[in-house]
């Protein structure tokens, strides 16, 4: 019989590896996907600052958080994929979802953003759309 601590460690290890692409750490902040959600839309540019992904528009920026499962990071292409839609860093797109303006503390993360990421404004991306 395997002790529960070993199973917990194994589960955490599998999750951590699934968030990596090509051996590099993923910059994705991931939240649990839900069939319910906001359908607001933010048009902006996907930008990367250090290990953090942001959506920027007219001098404002939001930390981009993506649904899990369903989102992957391609380190070689520096691109986010949600389903069949792909957006590269520097690309402009439409991000359906909603804003969390009270920071990251209220979110039960699948993969939390790095501590260096500015989480004062977060956009919970539901889907990628054309700009």
C-alpha positions in Angstrom: 0.0 0.0 0.0 1.3 3.4 -0.9 1.2 6.1 1.8 -1.0 9.0 1.0 2.0 11.4 1.3 3.6 9.6 -1.7 0.4 9.9 -3.7 0.1 13.6 -3.0 3.7 14.1 -4.0 3.2 12.1 -7.2 0.1 14.1 -8.1 1.8 17.4 -7.5 4.8 16.2 -9.6 2.5 15.2 -12.5 0.7 18.6 -12.4 4.0 20.5 -12.4 5.3 18.5 -15.3 2.1 19.0 -17.3 2.5 22.8 -17.0 6.0 22.6 -18.6 6.7 22.7 -22.3 10.0 21.7 -23.8 11.6 21.5 -20.4 11.1 25.2 -19.7 8.8 26.5 -17.0 5.5 27.7 -18.2 4.5 31.4 -17.6 0.9 30.4 -17.6 -1.2 31.4 -14.6 -4.0 28.7 -14.6 -7.3 28.7 -12.8 -9.9 25.9 -12.8 -12.0 26.0 -15.9 -15.8 26.3 -15.5 -18.7 26.2 -17.8 -20.0 29.3 -16.1 -18.2 32.6 -16.4 -18.2 36.1 -17.5 -18.6 36.9 -21.2 -17.0 40.4 -21.1 -14.4 41.0 -23.8 -11.0 42.7 -23.6 -9.2 43.5 -26.8 -5.5 43.9 -26.3 -1.9 42.7 -26.8 -0.5 39.6 -25.1 2.9 40.7 -23.6 5.5 38.9 -21.5 7.4 40.7 -18.8 9.9 38.3 -17.2 7.9 35.1 -16.5 4.5 36.8 -16.5 2.0 37.1 -19.2 -0.1 40.3 -19.4 -2.9 41.7 -21.6 -2.2 45.3 -22.4 -4.4 48.0 -23.8 -3.9 51.8 -23.9 -1.4 51.9 -21.1 -3.3 49.5 -18.8 -2.3 45.9 -18.1 -3.9 42.9 -16.6 -2.2 39.7 -15.5 -3.6 37.0 -17.9 -5.0 33.9 -16.2 -6.1 31.0 -18.4 -8.5 28.1 -17.9 -7.2 24.6 -17.0 -7.5 22.2 -18.5 -7.6 23.4 -22.0 -4.7 25.9 -22.2 -1.1 25.1 -23.2 2.1 27.1 -23.6 4.5 26.6 -26.5 7.8 27.8 -25.3 9.5 27.6 -28.8 6.7 29.7 -30.4 6.2 31.8 -27.3 2.4 31.2 -27.8 -0.7 30.4 -25.8 -3.2 27.8 -27.1 -6.7 27.5 -25.9 -8.5 24.8 -27.8 -7.8 25.5 -31.5 -7.0 29.2 -31.0 -3.3 30.3 -30.7 -1.9 33.7 -29.9 1.8 34.5 -29.8 3.4 37.0 -27.4 3.2 40.4 -29.1 0.0 39.4 -30.9 -3.3 41.3 -30.6 -6.5 39.4 -29.8 -9.8 39.4 -28.1 -9.9 37.8 -24.6 -13.4 36.9 -23.4 -13.7 36.4 -19.7 -13.8 38.8 -16.8 -11.7 41.0 -14.5 -10.6 40.2 -10.9 -9.6 43.6 -9.4 -8.9 42.3 -5.9 -5.7 40.5 -6.7 -4.8 36.8 -6.7 -5.7 35.9 -3.2 -9.3 35.0 -4.0 -8.5 32.5 -6.8 -7.9 28.8 -6.2 -5.1 28.4 -8.6 -4.2 25.3 -10.6 -0.8 27.0 -11.3 -0.4 30.3 -9.5 1.4 33.3 -11.1 5.0 33.9 -10.0 5.4 36.1 -7.0 7.1 38.7 -9.2 3.9 39.1 -11.3 1.8 42.2 -10.8 -1.6 40.7 -9.8 -3.3 43.9 -8.8 -5.5 43.5 -11.9 -6.2 40.0 -13.3 -8.2 39.0 -16.4 -9.6 35.5 -16.2 -9.5 34.5 -19.9 -12.2 32.2 -21.0 -11.5 32.0 -24.7 -9.4 33.7 -27.4 -11.2 35.6 -30.1 -10.3 37.7 -33.1 -9.5 41.3 -32.2 
